[in-house]
């Protein structure tokens, strides 16, 4: 029987919902692996991750399932653990440390997509605020955080007199400014298959009953604050044939292009916005996206007709070795 160690970032005391979510993911992955007849145990990682990785290496599992999303609640350090696993020749499921680093940095991934011809919005740093176009709408985003941490409706702004007050003092190493694409939002979940990456049914995020006083974005409330207007009125839908004008094919193509550009493995999710002219703009790549039962990736696998054990098998067939 094969043995797997699931590793994850141990939530800190007083952790918020976006941090505690990793425990649900661990539970779900453990259940799926056990259904495949794999012996599973788990280890939570902390700021002492060097020692914790060394302990896993000494235990010699057949492979590791990596669910480490941050170190000491810092998302920019999440690639350290898979890098150490690679250094020591320990096979692990999920994306490589290179892919995790490149996609976690939203500013770097934006630059790479532009160089590769993958459409995505214009991107600026706070130090470049004078280059913004008067009258144009933008969104301020943290570079290293996932799960909409640091995102509220106030992050969307129009470049008009006084806008500098919102950006003054922000570090280029942790914040960037993206052109805001007014339009529809879509998620494309992708996982490994025998013939290459498979794009699962495209999901649309529907903003129900939102008026023009609120920007249509998936902010922190929409993802994590149960009972909030944003949470209750942000709904995932699988439109299928209801999408037209070639939008589905464009979305599937950019998802495949991103998979190849960042050399993704196992599973990923690509998020995009579509404007009124049906132009597609990739806004984020999520390597190792949330894999708990209510998450977008698992919802897409269900829409594609897959059992979770099949999904797990696909992922562990594509180990980093």
N, C-alpha and C positions, 0 to 999 in steps of 0.2 A: 504493500500500500504506500502511495506517495504521501509525503508530509509537506505541508505548507504553513508558513508563518505569515499571518496577516499583520502588517505593521501600520500604525496610524499615529497621528499627533494627539497625544493625551490632552484633552481640554483643560485649560487653566481654571483655577477657582473663579467662580463668578462668570463663567463663559456664557456668551450669548447663543441664540438659537443657531446662527450660522456656523459656530464652532462645534456645538453639541451634535450637529447633523452627522458628523463623521462616525459617531457610535452606531447610528442606524445603518450606515453603510457597512460597517464591520459586521454587524449582525446578519445583514442580508447576504453579503459575500460569503460569510462562513456557512450559512445554510446552503447556498448554491454549491459550494465546493464539497460539502459533506454529501450532497445528493449525487455527486460524481464519484463517491467512494474515496475521497481524499481525507487523510487525517489532518486536522486543522488546529492550530493554536494561535494566540494573538499576543502582541506586545505593543503597549503604548509608548511613544517616544516623547522626549522632553528636550530641554536645553543640553542634557547630557547625552545627546544622540551618538556621539563618537563611541562612548562606552556601550551604549545600547546596540549599536550596529555590530560592535565587536562580539557581544554576547550572542547575537543571532548567527554570526559567522561560525562561532565555536559550536553551536548546536547543529549545524549542517543540515538545514531543511533541504528538501529537493528543490523548492523554489519559494520565493517570497511574493506575497501580493501587496503591492505598495499603495497605501491610502494616506500617506503623509502629505498633508496639504500646506503645512507651515511648520516652522520651528520657533518655539516661544512666541507664537502668534504673529510671526513675520513671514508673509507669503513669499518674499524674495529669496528666502533661504530653502524653499521646498525642494530644490534639486540636489541639495547636499547629500541627502540620504541615498537616493538612487545612484548618485555618483560614487559613493563609497561601496555600494553593492557591486557596481560595475568594476571598480578597482580591484575588488577581491574575488571576482569571478562568480558571484552569486546570481543565478537566474532570477528574474523578477517579472511579474505581470504588470501590464500597464505601459505607459510611455517611458522612453529613455530620459536620462537626465538632461541631455541636450534639448530634446523636444520640450520638456517641461520648462526649462529656463527660457527658451525662445518664445514660447507661447504665454508664459506667465507675464513677461514684460510686454504689455500692450503697445508701448511705444516702439519697441524693437520689432514686434511682429507686424505692426502697421508698416514700418519701413520696408521690411522684407517682402510683404505682399505687393507694395507699390513697385518694387524693383522687378518682381516676377509677373507683373501685369494683372494681378488679382485686384478687382475694384474694391477700394475701401475709402472711407471719408478722409478729408484732409486732416492733418495732425500737426499740432503746434505745442511748444513748451511755454510755461508761464513767462520765461524771459523773452519770448517772441510775441508778446501780447500786442505790440504795435503793428504786427503783420496781419491781424484779424481784419476782416472786411466789415466796415460800418453797415449796420442794418441786417447782418447775417446772424443766424442762430447757431449757437455752439453748446457743447456739453463738457463740463469739467469732470475728469475721471482720475481716480488713483491708478497709477501704473501697475502696481504689483498685487492688488487685491482682487479676489473673486467673490462670487456670491452677492454682488451689488453692495458690498460694504463700502461706506463712504458716499453712496449715491442717494440723493434726494431730489425732489422737484426743483429745489433751489440751484442745483448744479446746471440746469439748463438756463441759458441767458442769451440775450440779444446784444450784439456789439453796438452799444449806444453810450452816450455820455455817462460816466460813472462806473462803467463795467470794470475798469481797472481795479476798483476797490475789492472785487471778488477774487482777484488773482494776485494782488500784491503780497509779497512775502512767501509765496508758495515755491517749493523746491522743484527744479527740473528733474531731479532724480526720483521723485515720488508722485508727480502730477503731470498730466498732459491735457490738452484742449483738443477736442475732436469736433469737426463740423457736424451739426445735428441734422440727421436725415428724418424729416417729417414723413411719416408713412407707416407701413405695416412691418411687423417684426416676425422673423421666422427662426426656427432652430432646425438644424440638420444633424442628426445623430449618425455616426459612422462607426462600423466595427470591422475587424478583420474577417476575411472569408477565404475559402480555398483558392479563389481566383483573383484575390486582391481586395481592396476596401469595398464594403457594401454600404450604400447610403440607404438608411431606413426611411419610412414614410415621413415626409416633411411636416413639421408642426408649426402652426401659427399661434402667436400669442395675441389673443383678442382682448382689447380694452373695452369692456362693457360699460356703458353709461358714463363714460368720461366726457366732460365738456372741454371747451378750449381754455379753461382756466388752469388746467393741469396738463403738463407735457406727457405724452403717452410713452412712458419708459418703465422698465422693470427696475424699480428702485428697491431699497432695503425693505420697506414695508410690504411691497408686493410679493417679495420672496419669503419673508420670515415672520411678519407680524399678523398672526391669525386674528381675524375680527376687524382689521383695518379696512377702509374703503378699497385701498389698492390691492390687498390680498384677496378680498372677496370678489373683485371685479376684474381681475386679470386671469383669463381662462385659456388653457391650452386646448387647441383644436387641431384635428388632422383633416384639412380641407380636401385632400385627394384631387379628384377631377374638377372640383370647383375652382381651382387655380387655372388661369388661362394666359394667353399671350406669351407662352413660352416661359413663364415665371418658374414653374417647377423644374424645368430642365436647366435653367440658369442657376437655380439654387443648388441642385444636385451637382452641377459641374463645378461651382466654386468650392463646394465641400470636398469633392475629390481632389481639386487642385491644391487646396490647403493641406489635405492629408499627405500628398506627395511632396509639397514644398517643405513641410516641417518634419518629414520622415516619421509620421505618426505610426503608432503600433497599438494593437489591442482594441482600444475604443477612444472616441473623441466626440465632441460636439462643436459645430460651427454655427455661430449666431450671425444673422444678417438683417438689414433693413431694406425695404423696397419702396422707392419713391412713387409719386403719382404717374410717372412715365414708365414704370416697371423696370427701372434701373436697379440692379442689385448691388449692395455695398456690404462687405463683410465687416462686422464690428468687433468680433472676438473669436478666438479659438480656445476651446477648453480641452486640454489634454487631461485624461482621467477625470471626466466630469462626474458629478454626483451620481452614485449608482444605487441609491436607496429606492424602495418600491414606488414612492410618489414622485421621484425625479423625472426630468424630461427624457433622459436617455432610456430608462427602463420603460417609460410610457411608449416610446417609439419602437422598442423591441416588441412590446405587446401588440402594437398596431401592425407590426410586420409579421405577426403570427409566430413569434419565437417564445419557447419556454425559457425560463431563466437558466436552467441547467445547460441548455444549448448555448446561451450567451456566454456563460462561464467557460464552457469548453472552447469556444472560439477565441476567447481572450487568452486562456492559458496555452493555446496552441501557438500563440504569437509572442512567446517570452523574449525578453532581452537576455541574451546569453553571451 
